[in-house]
Amino acid sequence: MSYLAARMIKLKSGQLSGIYNHNERVFKNHSNKDIDPEKSHLNYELTNRDHSQNYHKQIKEHINENRLSNRGIRKDAVLCNEWIITSDKTFFESLDDNQTREFFETAKDYFAEKYGESNIAYASVHLDERTPHMHLGIVPMKDGKLSSKALFGDKGKLRAIQDELPEYLKTRGYDLQRGEVGSKKKHLETAEFKEKQRLLEKTEKIIADKNSNIEVANKQLDELQSHIETKKQTLSELEDKEWETVGTLEQYEKEIQELAEFRNQKQTFEKFQLHELKKDNLVKRTIDGKLKLDKETFDKLYHTTRQSMSENINLRRDLSVVKSENNDLSRQLLQYRETGSENLKLTQENKLLHDKVKKMEEQIKFLRKQTDIWKEKAKEFMPTAIYKETVSLISTINPVGLAKTAIRQVKKMVDNNS
């Protein structure tokens, strides 16, 4: 839950001109570097005051018109009590422009109901600085008398405002918490407060950057893990293919041996000359001296020769297919060796990632030191409740824990694939 910040300052005659120049952005060059002149046109006033009048003239006229005494006003009298109303950046990020205006108008209504609408000298809302806030000027008139002491002169009255205002806003839909009760810490001066605020925002930015780096590292780890799984799957498939290839090669060797035996049979058949036929009286010489086969013998010999030629053609075709498949297997084995090289490269990538993890660990140690330093500094100037809530928020984010988890994942992956 966000806190309501309501702080009062007392303004005497000599201070009104400076406050007017600041609130109305009279000068283009500002000593306050938090002011963005390009956004100053977004500022607005919630009263119907005459902008042609400065605060000094406006407030003096109001006092003279409403006071009962004719005595002169003391030179050191408090002419205006200015309340600065704001909250943290998170609260305003949850509101749009119209809701922001309604919030400041509601806070103004509280003071108008309590101290009179006519005594509200100005209600200037600034949107051109880091956090939206309102400067609300109250002329301390009561029963015809000018008395800042009567309205805001003791701690009890101020404590009542700190109690009532958050409750008033809650009943109108704004979930804000009161500041720390009984805090002994002094209010920070504006410059010091803004410097502390800058340090806090700088720390938040560092934490956000580290979280972003961790997200990038996690994404890289996921991609690497996916790449490793793909390589494992490819390697497993190649190993299965290797066993299949060994079996295929054994089959091819068997077929080659059969082909060799056929070739020997073919050579034997080719050596079967005519004189072998004569020896078995399969061929006879006619009266005119020519050699002649009887029809039955010729048919058997023709059939055997034709069958052998057909088988020879089929075997030659099978041999060609075997040679082609053998070439394919050779290429696959070459790819398998290349995969082995990729595995070696992947191991080297794991080593580089391991070195990167070490660097991330050093960055996390540095971030932890910065966070500890910030906690010590913040504890000096922040209310205890705000400080505890801020530390709790940072602990919830826990960039160091996230980084450690990412590092453990990387180490596990590196160890498994080394």
C-alpha positions as CSV (number, residue, x, y, z in Angstrom):
1,M,0.0,0.0,0.0
2,S,1.2,3.5,-0.8
3,Y,1.8,6.2,1.8
4,L,0.2,9.7,1.9
5,A,2.8,12.5,2.2
6,A,1.5,15.8,3.7
7,R,4.1,18.3,4.9
8,M,3.5,21.9,6.0
9,I,5.8,24.9,5.8
10,K,5.2,28.4,7.3
11,L,5.5,31.4,5.0
12,K,6.2,34.9,6.1
13,S,5.9,38.1,4.1
14,G,9.4,37.9,2.6
15,Q,9.0,34.3,1.4
16,L,5.7,34.7,-0.5
17,S,7.4,36.1,-3.7
18,G,9.8,33.2,-4.0
19,I,7.0,30.6,-3.5
20,Y,4.9,32.4,-6.1
21,N,7.7,32.4,-8.6
22,H,8.3,28.7,-8.1
23,N,4.6,27.6,-8.1
24,E,3.7,29.7,-11.2
25,R,6.9,28.9,-13.1
26,V,7.6,32.6,-13.6
27,F,11.1,32.1,-14.7
28,K,12.2,29.9,-17.6
29,N,15.5,28.9,-15.9
30,H,15.0,26.9,-12.7
31,S,17.5,26.1,-10.0
32,N,15.5,22.9,-9.4
33,K,16.8,20.5,-12.1
34,D,13.9,18.2,-11.6
35,I,11.6,20.6,-13.4
36,D,11.0,19.7,-17.1
37,P,10.0,23.0,-18.8
38,E,8.5,21.1,-21.7
39,K,5.9,19.7,-19.3
40,S,5.1,22.9,-17.4
41,H,2.1,23.5,-19.5
42,L,0.5,20.4,-17.9
43,N,0.5,22.2,-14.5
44,Y,-2.9,23.6,-13.3
45,E,-4.6,25.6,-10.5
46,L,-7.6,24.2,-8.6
47,T,-8.8,27.6,-7.3
48,N,-10.3,30.5,-9.2
49,R,-7.6,32.9,-8.0
50,D,-6.6,35.9,-10.1
51,H,-3.4,34.9,-11.8
52,S,-2.5,38.5,-12.5
53,Q,-1.9,39.0,-8.7
54,N,1.1,37.5,-6.9
55,Y,0.7,35.7,-3.6
56,H,1.9,38.6,-1.5
57,K,-0.8,41.1,-2.8
58,Q,-3.6,38.5,-2.9
59,I,-3.0,37.2,0.7
60,K,-2.5,40.7,2.2
61,E,-5.9,41.8,0.6
62,H,-7.6,38.7,2.0
63,I,-6.3,39.3,5.5
64,N,-7.3,43.0,5.5
65,E,-10.8,42.2,4.3
66,N,-11.5,39.5,6.9
67,R,-9.6,40.5,10.1
68,L,-11.5,42.4,12.8
69,S,-8.6,44.3,14.4
70,N,-7.2,47.5,13.0
71,R,-3.8,46.9,14.5
72,G,-1.0,46.4,12.0
73,I,0.3,43.0,11.0
74,R,3.6,42.0,12.6
75,K,6.5,41.8,10.2
76,D,7.4,38.3,11.4
77,A,3.8,37.0,11.2
78,V,3.0,33.8,9.4
79,L,0.8,34.9,6.5
80,C,0.3,31.5,4.8
81,N,0.7,27.8,5.8
82,E,1.6,25.8,2.7
83,W,0.8,22.1,2.6
84,I,2.6,19.9,0.1
85,I,0.4,16.9,-0.8
86,T,1.8,13.9,-2.7
87,S,2.4,10.1,-2.6
88,D,4.8,7.7,-4.2
89,K,5.3,7.1,-7.9
90,T,3.5,3.7,-7.8
91,F,0.3,5.4,-6.6
92,F,0.2,7.9,-9.4
93,E,1.0,5.3,-12.0
94,S,-2.3,3.6,-11.1
95,L,-4.2,6.8,-12.0
96,D,-5.0,8.5,-15.3
97,D,-4.9,12.3,-15.7
98,N,-8.5,12.8,-14.7
99,Q,-8.2,10.5,-11.6
100,T,-5.0,12.4,-10.6
101,R,-6.9,15.7,-10.8
102,E,-9.8,14.3,-8.7
103,F,-7.3,13.1,-6.1
104,F,-5.9,16.6,-5.6
105,E,-9.3,18.2,-5.6
106,T,-10.4,15.7,-2.9
107,A,-7.4,16.6,-0.7
108,K,-8.2,20.3,-1.3
109,D,-11.8,19.7,-0.2
110,Y,-10.6,18.3,3.1
111,F,-8.7,21.5,4.0
112,A,-11.6,23.7,2.6
113,E,-14.1,22.0,4.9
114,K,-11.8,22.2,7.9
115,Y,-10.5,25.8,7.4
116,G,-12.9,27.4,5.1
117,E,-13.0,27.6,1.3
118,S,-12.2,31.4,1.3
119,N,-9.0,30.8,3.2
120,I,-7.6,28.6,0.4
121,A,-5.3,31.1,-1.3
122,Y,-4.0,28.7,-4.0
123,A,-3.9,25.0,-4.9
124,S,-1.1,24.6,-7.5
125,V,-0.7,21.1,-9.0
126,H,2.7,20.3,-10.6
127,L,3.1,17.6,-13.1
128,D,6.4,18.7,-14.6
129,E,8.6,17.1,-11.9
130,R,9.4,13.5,-11.0
131,T,6.3,12.9,-8.9
132,P,2.9,14.8,-9.1
133,H,2.3,17.0,-6.1
134,M,0.1,19.9,-4.9
135,H,1.2,23.2,-3.2
136,L,-1.9,24.2,-1.1
137,G,-1.7,27.6,0.5
138,I,-4.0,28.3,3.6
139,V,-4.3,31.8,5.1
140,P,-4.5,31.1,8.9
141,M,-7.6,33.2,9.6
142,K,-9.9,32.2,12.5
143,D,-12.7,34.2,14.0
144,G,-11.4,37.4,12.3
145,K,-7.9,36.9,13.5
146,L,-4.7,35.9,11.7
147,S,-3.1,33.2,13.8
148,S,-1.1,30.3,12.4
149,K,-0.5,29.2,16.0
150,A,-4.2,28.8,16.6
151,L,-4.7,26.6,13.5
152,F,-1.4,24.7,13.3
153,G,0.6,25.8,16.4
154,D,0.9,22.5,18.3
155,K,1.8,18.9,17.5
156,G,-1.7,17.7,18.4
157,K,-3.4,19.7,15.6
158,L,-0.8,18.6,13.0
159,R,-1.1,15.0,14.2
160,A,-4.9,15.2,13.8
161,I,-4.5,16.3,10.1
162,Q,-2.1,13.4,9.5
163,D,-4.7,11.0,11.0
164,E,-7.8,12.5,9.4
165,L,-6.6,13.2,5.8
166,P,-5.8,9.6,4.9
167,E,-9.1,8.4,6.3
168,Y,-10.9,11.2,4.4
169,L,-9.3,10.1,1.2
170,K,-10.0,6.4,1.9
171,T,-13.7,7.0,2.3
172,R,-13.6,8.5,-1.2
173,G,-11.8,5.6,-2.9
174,Y,-8.1,6.3,-2.4
175,D,-6.2,3.5,-0.7
176,L,-3.5,5.4,1.1
177,Q,-1.8,4.7,4.4
178,R,-0.8,7.3,7.0
179,G,2.8,8.0,7.6
180,E,4.7,6.6,10.6
181,V,3.2,7.7,13.9
182,G,5.5,9.4,16.4
183,S,8.5,9.4,14.0
184,K,11.4,11.4,15.4
185,K,13.0,11.8,12.0
186,K,13.3,15.3,10.8
187,H,11.7,16.3,7.5
188,L,14.3,16.4,4.7
189,E,15.0,19.7,2.9
190,T,13.7,19.7,-0.6
191,A,17.1,19.4,-2.3
192,E,18.2,16.6,0.1
193,F,14.9,14.7,-0.3
194,K,15.2,14.9,-4.1
195,E,18.8,13.7,-4.0
196,K,17.7,10.7,-1.8
197,Q,14.9,10.1,-4.3
198,R,17.3,10.0,-7.2
199,L,19.5,7.5,-5.4
200,L,16.5,5.3,-4.8
201,E,15.4,5.5,-8.4
202,K,19.0,4.8,-9.5
203,T,19.1,1.7,-7.4
204,E,15.7,0.6,-8.7
205,K,17.0,1.1,-12.3
206,I,20.1,-1.0,-11.5
207,I,17.9,-3.8,-10.2
208,A,15.6,-3.6,-13.2
209,D,18.6,-3.8,-15.5
210,K,19.9,-6.8,-13.7
211,N,16.5,-8.5,-13.9
212,S,16.6,-7.8,-17.6
213,N,20.0,-9.3,-17.9
214,I,18.9,-12.4,-16.0
215,E,15.9,-12.8,-18.4
216,V,18.2,-12.6,-21.4
217,A,20.6,-15.1,-19.8
218,N,17.6,-17.4,-19.1
219,K,16.5,-17.2,-22.7
220,Q,20.0,-18.0,-23.9
221,L,20.1,-21.0,-21.5
222,D,16.8,-22.2,-22.8
223,E,18.1,-21.9,-26.4
224,L,21.3,-23.7,-25.5
225,Q,19.4,-26.5,-23.7
226,S,17.2,-26.9,-26.8
227,H,20.3,-27.0,-29.0
228,I,21.9,-29.6,-26.8
229,E,18.8,-31.8,-26.8
230,T,18.7,-31.6,-30.6
231,K,22.3,-32.7,-30.8
232,K,21.6,-35.5,-28.4
233,Q,18.7,-36.7,-30.5
234,T,20.8,-36.5,-33.7
235,L,23.6,-38.4,-32.0
236,S,21.2,-41.1,-30.8
237,E,19.8,-41.4,-34.3
238,L,23.3,-41.7,-35.8
239,E,24.2,-44.4,-33.3
240,D,21.1,-46.4,-34.2
241,K,22.0,-45.8,-37.8
242,E,25.5,-47.0,-37.2
243,W,24.2,-50.4,-35.8
244,E,21.8,-50.6,-38.7
245,T,24.7,-49.9,-41.1
246,V,26.9,-52.6,-39.6
247,G,24.1,-55.1,-40.2
248,T,23.6,-53.9,-43.7
249,L,27.3,-54.1,-44.5
250,E,27.4,-57.7,-43.3
251,Q,24.4,-58.5,-45.6
252,Y,26.2,-56.7,-48.5
253,E,29.4,-58.7,-47.8
254,K,27.4,-61.9,-47.9
255,E,25.8,-60.9,-51.2
256,I,29.2,-59.9,-52.7
257,Q,30.5,-63.3,-51.7
258,E,27.6,-65.0,-53.5
259,L,28.3,-62.8,-56.6
260,A,31.9,-63.9,-56.5
261,E,30.8,-67.6,-56.4
262,F,28.5,-67.0,-59.3
263,R,31.3,-65.4,-61.2
264,N,33.4,-68.5,-60.7
265,Q,30.5,-70.6,-61.9
266,K,30.1,-68.4,-64.9
267,Q,33.8,-68.7,-65.7
268,T,33.5,-72.5,-65.4
269,F,30.6,-72.5,-67.8
270,E,32.5,-70.4,-70.3
271,K,35.3,-72.9,-70.2
272,F,32.8,-75.6,-71.2
273,Q,34.1,-76.0,-74.8
274,L,32.9,-77.9,-77.7
275,H,35.4,-80.8,-77.1
276,E,33.6,-81.4,-73.8
277,L,30.4,-81.8,-75.6
278,K,32.1,-84.3,-78.0
279,K,33.5,-86.2,-75.1
280,D,30.0,-86.9,-73.8
281,N,28.8,-87.7,-77.4
282,L,26.4,-84.8,-77.2
283,V,27.7,-83.5,-80.6
284,K,28.0,-85.7,-83.7
285,R,29.8,-85.0,-87.0
286,T,27.7,-85.4,-90.2
287,I,28.8,-87.0,-93.5
288,D,29.8,-83.5,-94.9
289,G,32.1,-82.9,-91.9
290,K,29.8,-80.5,-89.9
291,L,29.0,-80.8,-86.2
292,K,25.4,-81.3,-85.2
293,L,23.4,-81.3,-82.0
294,D,20.3,-83.3,-81.6
295,K,17.2,-81.1,-80.9
296,E,16.7,-82.2,-77.3
297,T,20.2,-81.5,-76.3
298,F,20.2,-78.1,-78.1
299,D,16.9,-77.1,-76.3
300,K,18.4,-78.0,-72.9
301,L,21.6,-76.2,-73.6
302,Y,19.7,-73.1,-74.9
303,H,17.4,-73.1,-71.9
304,T,20.4,-73.3,-69.4
305,T,22.3,-70.6,-71.2
306,R,19.4,-68.2,-71.4
307,Q,18.6,-68.7,-67.7
308,S,22.2,-68.1,-66.8
309,M,22.3,-64.9,-68.9
310,S,19.0,-63.6,-67.2
311,E,20.4,-64.3,-63.7
312,N,23.7,-62.6,-64.8
313,I,21.8,-59.4,-65.8
314,N,19.8,-59.4,-62.5
315,L,23.0,-59.9,-60.5
316,R,24.7,-57.1,-62.3
317,R,21.7,-54.8,-61.5
318,D,21.8,-55.9,-57.8
319,L,25.5,-55.2,-57.7
320,S,24.9,-51.7,-59.0
321,V,22.3,-51.0,-56.3
322,V,24.6,-52.4,-53.6
323,K,27.4,-50.1,-54.8
324,S,25.0,-47.1,-54.6
325,E,23.8,-48.0,-51.2
326,N,27.4,-48.5,-50.0
327,N,28.3,-45.0,-51.2
328,D,25.3,-43.6,-49.3
329,L,26.5,-45.4,-46.2
330,S,29.9,-43.9,-46.6
331,R,28.5,-40.4,-46.8
332,Q,26.4,-41.1,-43.7
333,L,29.5,-42.3,-41.8
334,L,31.3,-39.1,-42.9
335,Q,28.3,-37.0,-41.5
336,Y,28.6,-39.0,-38.3
337,R,32.2,-37.9,-37.9
338,E,31.2,-34.3,-38.6
339,T,28.6,-34.6,-35.8
340,G,31.4,-35.6,-33.5
341,S,33.2,-32.4,-34.5
342,E,30.0,-30.4,-33.7
343,N,29.9,-32.2,-30.3
344,L,33.4,-30.9,-29.6
345,K,32.4,-27.4,-30.6
346,L,29.4,-27.7,-28.3
347,T,31.7,-28.6,-25.4
348,Q,33.7,-25.5,-26.1
349,E,30.6,-23.4,-26.1
350,N,29.7,-24.9,-22.7
351,K,33.1,-23.8,-21.4
352,L,32.5,-20.2,-22.6
353,L,29.1,-20.2,-20.9
354,H,30.8,-21.5,-17.7
355,D,33.1,-18.4,-17.9
356,K,30.1,-16.2,-18.4
357,V,28.4,-17.6,-15.4
358,K,31.5,-16.7,-13.3
359,K,31.2,-13.1,-14.5
360,M,27.5,-13.0,-13.7
361,E,28.3,-14.2,-10.1
362,E,30.8,-11.3,-9.8
363,Q,28.1,-8.9,-11.0
364,I,25.6,-10.3,-8.5
365,K,28.2,-9.8,-5.6
366,F,28.6,-6.2,-6.7
367,L,24.8,-5.7,-6.9
368,R,24.5,-7.1,-3.4
369,K,27.1,-4.7,-2.0
370,Q,25.3,-1.8,-3.7
371,T,22.0,-2.9,-2.3
372,D,23.4,-3.2,1.2
373,I,25.0,0.3,0.9
374,W,21.6,1.7,-0.2
375,K,19.8,0.0,2.7
376,E,22.2,1.6,5.2
377,K,21.8,5.0,3.6
378,A,18.0,4.7,3.2
379,K,17.6,3.7,6.8
380,E,19.1,7.1,7.9
381,F,16.4,9.2,6.2
382,M,13.3,7.1,5.4
383,P,10.5,6.4,7.9
384,T,10.8,3.0,9.4
385,A,7.5,1.7,7.8
386,I,8.4,3.0,4.3
387,Y,11.9,1.6,4.7
388,K,10.6,-1.9,5.7
389,E,8.0,-1.9,2.9
390,T,10.7,-0.9,0.4
391,V,13.1,-3.6,1.6
392,S,10.3,-6.1,1.5
393,L,9.5,-5.2,-2.1
394,I,13.2,-5.5,-3.1
395,S,13.3,-8.9,-1.2
396,T,10.2,-10.0,-3.1
397,I,11.9,-9.2,-6.4
398,N,15.1,-10.8,-5.2
399,P,17.3,-10.4,-8.3
400,V,20.1,-12.1,-6.5
401,G,18.1,-15.2,-5.9
402,L,16.9,-15.3,-9.5
403,A,20.5,-14.9,-10.7
404,K,21.6,-17.8,-8.4
405,T,18.9,-20.0,-9.8
406,A,19.9,-19.2,-13.4
407,I,23.6,-19.9,-12.5
408,R,22.7,-23.3,-10.9
409,Q,20.8,-24.3,-14.1
410,V,23.8,-23.3,-16.2
411,K,26.2,-25.2,-14.1
412,K,24.0,-28.3,-14.2
413,M,23.8,-28.1,-18.0
414,V,27.6,-27.6,-18.3
415,D,28.3,-30.6,-16.0
416,N,25.9,-32.8,-17.9
417,N,27.4,-32.0,-21.3
418,S,31.1,-31.7,-20.4
